């Protein structure tokens, strides 16, 4: 094995370890520790936070930038590792949580995507894009009622976003309600006459 291969192996191992370490931290915060850990939760949490906060000299904003660069280069796992560290350093940052949800969904880690999006909504429930994104993940998981709920929430915030109606149309198709799907695609096209995807889906329905 060459020196470069050894270095890359070490980097991969580092990111994998940090992901594991952060997951353990999240489990601790969610109360999934055993009874002995619970007795010392305050002390353990303080020590754990200090350790996690000090494993890199980068600020949360610098880590977001590095995550964006990694994702643009096609390395979703590396991007996630940077964002997980950023989340530890800035746990209430909705930008970080949205990106964690988006990238998790992009690699079909839907359960984590849902968890990150829901954390973001706990901080700011008035974000139409998070509601829209969460609805898409619920749709992939065939949790149609939850998907519909969040699409309705997105429309309540902004009823002029054609993407929301397009996503709603896709959901109605999955729920075998072609009439409602057609209506949603028409609304999307009315708001954006150049919405090619909506036009294609509508054309399919009109041929049937």
C-alpha positions in Angstrom: 0.0 0.0 0.0 1.4 3.4 -1.0 1.8 6.3 1.3 -1.1 8.1 -0.4 -3.4 5.1 0.1 -2.4 4.9 3.8 -3.2 8.6 4.2 -6.6 8.3 2.5 -7.4 5.2 4.6 -6.6 7.2 7.7 -8.9 10.0 6.6 -11.7 7.6 5.9 -11.3 6.0 9.3 -11.3 9.4 11.0 -14.6 10.5 9.4 -16.2 7.1 10.1 -15.1 7.4 13.8 -16.5 10.9 14.1 -19.8 9.9 12.7 -20.0 7.0 15.1 -18.9 9.3 18.0 -21.6 11.8 17.2 -24.3 9.2 16.9 -23.3 8.0 20.4 -23.7 11.6 21.6 -27.1 11.9 20.0 -28.2 8.7 21.6 -27.1 10.1 25.0 -29.1 13.3 24.4 -32.2 11.3 23.4 -32.1 9.4 26.7 -31.1 6.0 25.3 -28.3 5.4 27.7 -28.5 2.7 30.2 -29.4 3.4 33.8 -25.9 3.8 35.1 -25.2 6.4 32.4 -28.4 8.3 33.4 -27.2 8.7 36.9 -24.2 10.7 35.7 -25.8 12.3 32.7 -24.9 15.9 33.6 -21.3 15.2 34.2 -21.0 12.9 31.1 -22.7 15.4 28.9 -20.3 18.2 29.9 -17.3 16.1 29.3 -18.6 14.8 26.0 -19.4 18.2 24.7 -16.0 19.5 25.5 -14.4 16.5 23.7 -16.5 16.9 20.6 -16.1 20.6 20.5 -12.3 20.3 20.6 -11.7 17.6 17.9 -11.2 20.3 15.2 -10.0 23.9 15.1 -12.6 24.9 12.5 -15.6 27.0 13.4 -19.1 25.9 12.5 -19.2 28.3 9.5 -15.8 27.0 8.2 -17.1 23.4 8.5 -20.2 24.3 6.5 -18.1 25.7 3.8 -15.9 22.6 3.8 -19.1 20.4 3.7 -20.4 22.4 0.7 -17.1 21.9 -1.1 -17.1 18.2 -0.4 -20.7 17.7 -1.5 -20.0 19.6 -4.8 -17.0 17.2 -5.3 -19.4 14.3 -5.0 -18.2 13.1 -1.5 -21.5 13.0 0.5 -20.0 11.1 3.4 -17.2 13.6 3.9 -19.7 16.4 3.7 -21.8 14.7 6.3 -18.8 14.4 8.6 -18.1 18.1 8.4 -21.7 18.9 9.0 -22.0 16.5 12.0 -19.1 18.3 13.6 -20.6 21.7 12.8 -23.9 20.5 14.4 -22.0 19.8 17.6 -20.5 23.2 17.7 -23.8 25.0 16.6 -26.6 22.6 17.6 -29.4 25.1 16.9 -28.3 26.2 13.4 -31.2 25.5 11.0 -28.9 25.8 8.0 -26.7 23.0 9.3 -29.7 20.8 10.1 -31.3 21.4 6.7 -28.1 20.4 4.9 -27.7 17.3 7.1 -31.3 16.4 6.2 -30.8 17.1 2.5 -27.5 15.1 2.2 -28.9 12.2 4.3 -31.9 12.0 2.0 -29.6 12.1 -1.1 -27.9 8.9 0.1 -31.3 7.3 1.1 -30.6 7.6 4.8 -34.2 8.6 5.2 -34.5 8.0 9.0 -31.7 10.5 9.7 -33.0 12.9 7.1 -36.4 12.9 8.9 -34.7 13.4 12.3 -32.6 16.4 11.1 -35.5 18.0 9.3 -37.7 17.6 12.4 -35.0 19.2 14.6 -34.9 22.1 12.2 -38.7 22.5 12.5 -38.5 22.4 16.2 -36.4 25.5 16.0 -38.3 27.2 13.2 -41.6 25.7 12.2 -42.2 28.5 9.6 -39.8 27.2 6.9 -41.6 26.1 3.8 -38.5 24.5 2.3 -38.0 22.2 5.3 -41.7 21.2 5.3 -41.4 20.5 1.6 -38.2 18.5 2.0 -39.6 16.5 4.9 -42.7 15.7 2.9 -40.6 14.3 0.1 -38.8 12.0 2.5 -42.0 10.8 4.1 -43.3 10.2 0.6 -40.3 8.0 -0.2 -41.0 6.1 3.1 -44.7 5.7 2.0 -45.8 7.7 5.0 -48.3 9.5 2.9 -50.4 11.1 5.7 -47.2 12.7 7.2 -46.1 13.9 3.7 -49.5 15.5 3.1 -49.5 17.2 6.5 -46.1 18.9 5.7 -47.1 19.9 2.2 -50.2 21.6 3.7 -47.9 23.3 6.2 -45.7 24.5 3.4 -48.7 25.9 1.4 -49.9 27.6 4.6 -46.6 29.5 4.7 -46.4 30.2 1.0 -49.2 29.2 -1.4 -47.3 30.6 -4.5 -44.5 28.1 -4.7 -45.0 25.9 -7.8 -42.6 23.2 -6.5 -44.9 22.5 -3.6 -47.8 21.9 -5.9 -45.6 19.7 -8.1 -44.6 17.7 -5.1 -48.2 17.5 -4.0 -49.1 16.1 -7.4 -46.5 13.4 -7.1 -47.9 12.5 -3.7 -51.4 12.3 -5.0 -50.2 10.0 -7.8 -48.7 7.7 -5.2 -52.0 7.8 -3.3 -53.8 6.8 -6.6 -55.7 10.1 -6.7 -55.1 11.1 -10.3 -57.8 13.8 -10.4 -56.1 15.6 -7.4 -52.7 15.0 -9.0 -53.8 16.7 -12.2 -55.2 19.6 -10.3 -51.9 20.1 -8.5 -49.8 19.9 -11.6 -52.1 22.5 -13.3 -51.6 24.8 -10.3 -47.8 24.4 -10.6 -47.8 25.2 -14.3 -50.1 28.2 -13.7 -47.5 29.7 -11.3 -44.6 28.7 -13.5 -45.5 28.2 -17.2 -42.0 26.8 -17.9 -42.2 24.1 -15.3 -41.3 21.2 -17.6 -41.5 18.4 -15.1 -45.1 19.4 -14.2 -46.0 19.6 -17.8 -44.7 16.1 -18.5 -46.6 14.6 -15.6 -49.8 16.4 -16.6 -49.5 15.2 -20.2 -49.2 11.6 -19.0 -52.4 11.9 -17.0 -54.3 13.6 -19.9 -53.4 10.8 -22.2 -55.0 8.2 -20.0 
